[in-house]
């Protein structure tokens, strides 16, 4: 079981990661990038008249959206981890209710399962662990 000190350390790591991610997502929505995406999607880019250039522009827009979607999902998982800290279930496996290894939590701050349950095939969908 994680001590209160360890829980506080993980909470700080999660908050720092969340802040870093919010800054990164802010970069993706900066006006210059948004304007560039809008121009290229409207054909306003002076260099995108060639079909291959238009394809490259479309691919870059798609990548930006994929990265933003991935980061939003991770941001949601970080929020869920903070909720688990508040309700006392952070670090508890959602499958078997055993403690998640500290090294796993360091590697994957949003981990909901310990490594054995994560590697099992055919286990039940994740449920919120009961408060200890």
Number of C-alpha atoms within 10 A of each C-alpha: 14 15 8 9 9 12 17 13 12 22 19 13 14 19 15 12 16 19 13 12 17 15 12 13 17 12 13 16 14 10 11 11 14 14 12 15 19 14 15 21 15 9 13 13 16 9 10 17 12 9 9 10 14 17 12 13 20 15 12 13 19 13 12 16 13 12 14 18 13 12 17 15 12 16 20 14 17 20 16 15 22 20 13 19 16 12 12 15 21 29 28 25 25 24 18 15 19 15 17 23 17 16 9 16 17 12 9 10 20 22 22 29 23 22 13 10 17 14 10 8 7 7 10 8 7 12 12 14 19 12 11 9
